[in-house]
Amino acid sequence: MLSYMDTLKEMSASANVSLKKAFVHAGVRDSTYYRARQGRDLRHSTALLVEASIGKLSALQERRASSR
């Protein structure tokens, strides 16, 4: 079973979005990102915020790329 952080890593990689930027965009503190990277568990609600942020940032990147 994958942890929330592992799932978010996979999502950000497939969406070509920086996971750190997704955490910041979601309004999650930097310290939470670094703790999660070191293996501490995330709350489900935090993971959902970051997941939504990955989707928003990915859509924004796609719009920017298509307007060029």
Buried (B, 14 or more C-beta within 10 A) or exposed (E): EEBBBEBBBEBBEEBEBBBEBBBBBBEBEEEBBEBBEEEEEBEEEBBEBBBEBBBBBBEEEEEEEEEE
